[in-house]
Amino acid sequence: MTIREIQDEIVDEFSMFDDWMQRYEYIIELGKSLPLIDEQYKTEDNIIKGCQSKVWVHAEQQGDKVVFTADSDAILTKGIIAILIRVFSNQKASDILDANTDFIDEIGLKEHLSPTRANGLVSMIKKLKMYALAFKAKSE
């Protein structure tokens, strides 16, 4: 699936819920299916700066795709990074860099997060795109 198709699928899933409590619960559920980062990658280098909770992200290149794993010490944050990894993992670095993240506004996520969590969300996206940029530069 393309990044856009995955984003559309997420927007459809969120549209099934009537209120934000149901959406929060769904985000927490998504966090439980997160491809967990190996303990050896839970290092200072892999922590996302700008998050109020701890979030670790690791990326590796498999063929021409970037594969992400992550973890967080907060259940809601774990769900948020799970959504981003679902969108960006197993995609080409150039596609990750070219992708927009309008779907986050479409599901209303940013407006329902505290300012510090919203900043953390932006930091997560930046970190994923930085990994993609590094892999793209390496392969050129």
N, C-alpha and C positions, 0 to 999 in steps of 0.2 A: 504493500500500500504506500501511496505517496504521503508526504507530510500533510498536505492539504486534506486528503481523504481521511486521515486519522483525526485531524482537527475537526472536520465536519462530523465524524462519528461521535467525538466527545461532546460537541455542541448538541447533537441529537440526544445523547444520553442525559445531559443536564436539563434539557427541555422537558423531560418526563417528570421532573420534580416540581411540586407546587410552591414550596417555600425554601428558605435558605437553611433551615435546620436539617431538612432532608438532604440538601446538597452537601452540607458539612459532613453528615453521616456517610454519604457516598464517597466523599474525598478521603475520609478516614479508612473506609473499606478498600479503596484503591491503594492506599498506602500499604495495606497488608499483602498486596501482590507485587510489591516493588522488588525488582531483581537486586538482591542485597549485595552490597560491596564486601569484598573479602576483608577480613580484619586487618590484614597487612597494609591496606590502603587507607585506613582510618588515621591519617597523618595530618599534621598541620598544613602541608601543601595542598591537600585535597579538601580542606574546609572552605566553605563558601563564606567570604567576608561579607558583612552587611546583613546577616540573618541574626535574629534574636536567639534562635535555637541553633544547635549544632547540626550542620548538614555537610556530609562528605560526598563527593562525587569523584568517580574514577572513570576514565575513558581509555579504550584501546581500539586500535584499528584491526579489523578482521576483513581481509580482502580490501575492497574499496568502500567498506562501510565503517562507521564509527559506532561502537557499542558502549553504552553507559551503564554503570551500576551506581547505587547510592544508598545512603541511610541517613536517618535523622533521629535525634533524641526526643522529638516532639511528634505526636501522632498526626496532627493536622499538616505540619510541614512535610512529613513523610508522604502524605497523600498528594501534596502539591508537587513535590519533586517526582513522584510516580507518574503524574499526568505529563510532566515535561519529558520524562524519559520515554514514556510511551510514544510521544510525538517524534522525538529526535533520535532515539536509539535505532540502530540498524538502518541508518540512512547515510547517503554520501555526504562528505564534509561540505562540498559546495552547495548541496541542497539545504543543509542545516543553516549555512551562512545566508542563503537567499530567502529563507523562510520568514514570513512575518508571524507575529504572535497575536493577531487580532482576535483569535478564538478565545483568548483569555478575557477580553472585554465582552465578547459575545455571550459567554456563560456568566458574566457578571462577577467573576472571581475577585478582580482587583478592588472593586468598590465595596466588597464585603469583608475585606481584610483590614486589620489594624494598619496604620501607617508603617510601623516597623516590619510587619509581615509583607506588606506590599513592596517595600524596599527590598526585602529578602527575595521575593519573587523575581524582581528585576535582576538582582545579583545572580540568582540561579540561572536565568536565561543567558546573562552575559558569560558566565563560567562555561556553560555548555557550548556557546558559540566560540569562545576562546579556544576550547579544546579542538573544535572543528577547524578553526583557523590554523592552529598548529599542525594538525594532520594534513591539511590542504597544502600548507607551505612545504612540509616534508616531502610530499609526493610530487611536487612540481620540479 
